Amino acid sequence: MSKPMDPAYHWNGADLDLDGYLTRIGFDGELAPTVETLRKLVYGHTTSIPFENLEILLGRPILLDLESLQNKMIRQRRGGYCYEHVGLFAAALERLGFGITGLSARVTMGAPEGLRPATHALLRVTTSDDDRVWLCDVGFGSGPLEPFELSTETGEFTAGDWQFRLEHTCGELDSDLWLLHQFGKDGWIDRYTFPMAPQYRIDFAVGNHFVSTSPRSPFTTRPYAQRFGPDLHLTIDGTTLITERPDGTSETRLIEATELPKILSEEFDIDLTDADAAALVAGSWRTP
């Protein structure tokens, strides 16, 4: 007799407010688990729900249960970081019948000397109408805007006008290791590496604890938000506002902490309550 599968292997798709989610990402189309539907879901999610770490700076925990994710990102129309995005997106894919497996990536972009922990969440996805395997990265904050094929033949690809390159290489103990590169203001750079080791919700909960509480995590030290679209990528990093375009051109300007709530609202569609806006501006993350 087979044992029932641990619920941690699932993503609670049956409990998702699917209509609310589809409205949130502006989805309009067939809901069959096909490649075309997957493309539309990735595009809608990536361009509609921003990346942000503000709850940490406001002294609140990052909750990954589906009800909390729905309340924050659907009802309150807020954003989140990778674990939140992937939890919500995986629930939607599971509800629609896609095959999904969580993966963890080790971010190498901008990494100082030494390794970072593998704390970026991704999804390996299969569809009902195609034998290919897809990677969906809706929680990095800078695309890709589409799923991309997990294949040694993928190489360079574009999603919209943004350029990426997937490389299959060899890791420790001759293990399979994949490396994603992206093109931006600094030219081609390594973004992250990832193996094909399945990850589950409990694994993401462990990574989430580190990212949201460790003083070694960049998300515990300053506001960080991203808004990504077909032709523009906006980033708030502390009190720096960065604008990037697919051709690699960019502008950077310093902003005052007091400007953050207004910029978050107008440019990132993140509307804070008056109390949260005041707390963010006066937060201990600010240097004297």
C-alpha positions in Angstrom: 0.0 0.0 0.0 1.4 3.4 -1.0 1.7 6.1 1.7 -0.1 9.4 1.2 2.3 12.1 0.0 3.5 14.6 2.6 1.6 17.9 2.0 4.9 19.7 1.9 5.4 18.3 -1.6 2.4 20.2 -2.8 1.7 23.9 -3.2 -1.9 24.2 -1.9 -3.2 25.1 -5.3 -6.7 24.0 -4.3 -6.8 26.9 -1.8 -5.8 29.6 -4.2 -8.1 32.4 -5.1 -7.5 31.8 -8.7 -9.8 34.5 -10.0 -8.2 37.0 -7.7 -4.7 36.0 -8.8 -5.6 36.1 -12.5 -7.1 39.6 -12.1 -4.0 40.7 -10.2 -1.7 39.7 -13.1 -4.0 40.8 -15.9 -4.4 37.4 -17.3 -6.9 36.8 -20.1 -6.8 33.5 -22.0 -7.2 29.8 -21.9 -6.4 28.1 -18.6 -5.2 24.7 -19.9 -1.7 23.7 -18.8 0.0 24.5 -22.1 3.1 26.3 -23.1 1.2 29.3 -24.4 -0.7 29.6 -21.1 2.6 29.3 -19.2 4.1 32.1 -21.3 1.2 34.4 -20.5 1.2 33.5 -16.8 5.0 34.2 -16.5 4.7 37.5 -18.4 1.7 38.7 -16.4 3.2 37.8 -13.0 6.6 39.2 -13.7 5.3 42.5 -15.0 2.5 43.0 -12.5 3.8 42.0 -9.1 6.9 43.9 -8.0 9.9 42.6 -6.0 10.3 44.1 -2.5 11.6 43.4 1.0 9.8 46.1 2.9 8.1 43.9 5.5 11.5 43.0 6.9 12.4 46.6 7.4 9.0 47.2 9.0 9.8 44.6 11.6 7.3 41.9 10.3 8.1 38.3 9.3 8.0 37.0 5.8 5.1 34.5 5.9 5.0 31.8 3.2 1.7 30.1 3.9 -0.7 30.6 0.9 -3.3 32.6 2.8 -0.6 35.1 3.9 0.8 35.3 0.3 -2.7 35.9 -1.1 -3.5 38.5 1.4 -0.3 40.4 0.8 0.2 40.1 -3.0 -3.4 39.8 -4.3 -5.6 41.7 -1.8 -3.2 44.3 -0.6 -1.5 44.5 -4.1 1.9 44.4 -2.5 5.0 42.6 -3.8 7.5 40.2 -2.3 10.8 38.5 -2.9 11.6 35.1 -4.5 10.1 32.8 -1.9 6.8 34.7 -1.9 6.6 35.0 -5.7 7.3 31.3 -6.2 4.9 30.2 -3.5 2.0 32.1 -5.1 3.0 31.2 -8.7 3.5 27.5 -7.9 0.0 27.4 -6.3 -1.5 28.8 -9.5 0.4 26.3 -11.7 -0.5 23.4 -9.6 -4.2 24.5 -9.6 -4.1 24.6 -13.4 -2.5 21.2 -13.8 1.1 22.0 -14.7 3.9 19.7 -13.5 6.1 21.7 -11.0 9.2 21.1 -9.0 11.0 23.7 -6.9 14.7 24.4 -7.4 17.2 26.5 -5.5 19.8 28.7 -7.1 23.0 30.2 -5.7 23.2 33.9 -6.7 26.6 34.8 -8.1 25.8 38.3 -9.4 27.5 40.9 -7.3 28.7 38.3 -4.9 31.8 39.2 -2.8 34.6 36.8 -2.2 33.3 33.4 -1.0 30.1 31.6 -1.7 26.6 32.7 -1.0 24.1 30.2 0.3 21.6 28.8 -2.3 18.7 31.1 -1.4 17.0 31.9 -4.7 13.8 30.0 -5.5 12.9 28.8 -9.1 10.5 26.4 -10.7 11.0 23.6 -13.1 7.7 23.3 -15.1 6.2 20.8 -17.6 3.1 21.2 -19.7 0.4 18.9 -21.1 1.1 19.7 -24.7 4.8 19.6 -25.0 7.7 17.3 -23.9 10.1 20.1 -23.2 11.1 21.2 -19.7 10.9 24.8 -18.7 12.4 27.0 -16.1 10.3 29.8 -14.6 11.9 32.6 -12.6 9.2 35.0 -11.5 10.9 36.0 -8.3 14.3 37.5 -9.2 12.9 40.9 -10.0 14.5 41.2 -13.4 12.9 38.5 -15.5 13.1 36.7 -17.7 9.6 37.7 -18.9 9.0 34.2 -20.3 9.7 30.6 -19.3 12.9 29.3 -21.0 13.7 25.8 -22.0 16.0 23.8 -19.7 18.1 22.3 -22.5 21.8 22.2 -23.4 20.7 23.6 -26.7 19.2 26.8 -25.3 22.3 29.0 -25.2 21.6 32.7 -25.7 17.9 33.7 -25.8 15.8 36.9 -25.6 12.7 37.5 -23.6 11.2 40.6 -24.9 14.3 42.7 -25.7 16.2 41.4 -22.6 19.1 39.1 -23.3 20.1 35.9 -21.3 22.3 32.9 -21.8 21.9 29.5 -20.3 25.0 27.3 -19.8 25.2 23.6 -18.8 28.3 22.9 -16.9 29.8 20.5 -14.3 29.7 21.1 -10.5 31.3 19.4 -7.6 31.5 15.6 -7.7 30.8 15.8 -11.5 27.2 16.9 -10.8 25.1 18.7 -13.4 25.1 22.4 -12.9 23.3 25.1 -14.8 24.4 28.7 -15.0 22.3 31.6 -16.1 23.9 34.8 -17.5 22.1 38.1 -18.1 23.1 41.2 -20.2 22.8 44.6 -18.6 24.6 47.8 -17.7 27.8 45.8 -16.9 27.6 43.7 -20.0 27.3 39.9 -19.6 27.4 38.8 -16.0 26.8 35.5 -14.2 23.4 35.6 -12.4 23.2 32.3 -10.6 23.9 28.6 -10.7 21.5 25.8 -9.9 21.5 22.0 -9.8 18.5 19.7 -10.5 18.0 18.8 -6.8 14.2 19.1 -6.0 13.2 21.6 -3.3 10.0 21.6 -1.3 8.1 24.2 0.7 10.0 23.2 3.9 13.3 23.8 2.1 12.2 27.2 1.0 11.1 28.0 4.6 14.6 27.4 5.8 16.1 29.7 3.1 13.5 32.3 3.8 14.5 32.3 7.5 18.1 33.1 6.6 17.2 35.7 3.9 14.8 37.6 6.2 16.7 37.5 9.5 20.5 37.1 8.9 22.7 40.2 9.1 24.6 38.6 6.2 21.5 39.0 4.0 21.3 42.1 1.9 17.5 42.2 2.5 17.8 42.9 6.2 19.9 46.0 5.8 18.1 48.4 3.5 15.0 48.8 1.3 15.2 46.9 -2.0 12.5 46.9 -4.7 12.3 46.1 -8.4 9.8 46.7 -11.1 10.4 44.9 -14.4 8.9 45.4 -17.8 9.5 44.8 -21.5 11.7 47.8 -21.9 12.5 49.1 -18.4 13.9 47.8 -15.2 13.6 50.0 -12.1 15.5 49.3 -8.9 15.5 50.9 -5.5 18.6 50.0 -3.5 18.6 51.9 -0.2 18.5 55.5 -1.3 19.6 54.8 -4.9 17.2 54.6 -7.8 18.5 52.7 -10.9 16.9 52.7 -14.3 18.1 50.1 -16.8 17.2 49.2 -20.4 17.7 46.1 -22.5 20.5 47.7 -24.5 22.6 48.1 -21.4 22.1 51.8 -20.9 21.2 53.0 -17.4 20.9 56.0 -15.1 21.5 56.2 -11.4 20.4 58.9 -9.0 20.5 59.3 -5.3 17.2 60.0 -3.6 16.2 61.1 -0.1 14.6 58.6 2.3 11.6 60.9 2.5 11.0 60.3 -1.2 10.7 56.5 -0.9 6.9 56.2 -0.3 6.1 58.5 -3.2 8.5 56.7 -5.6 7.4 53.3 -4.4 3.8 54.3 -5.2 4.3 56.0 -8.5 7.0 53.9 -10.1 6.6 50.5 -8.4 2.8 50.4 -7.6 3.6 49.7 -4.0 1.2 51.7 -1.8 2.1 51.7 1.9 -0.2 52.8 4.6 0.7 56.1 6.2 2.0 54.3 9.3 4.2 52.0 7.2 5.5 54.9 5.1 6.5 56.9 8.2 8.1 53.8 9.7 10.1 53.1 6.6 11.4 56.6 6.3 12.4 56.7 9.9 13.8 53.2 10.0 17.0 52.1 11.7 18.4 51.0 8.2 19.2 54.7 7.6 22.8 55.6 8.2 23.4 58.6 10.5 
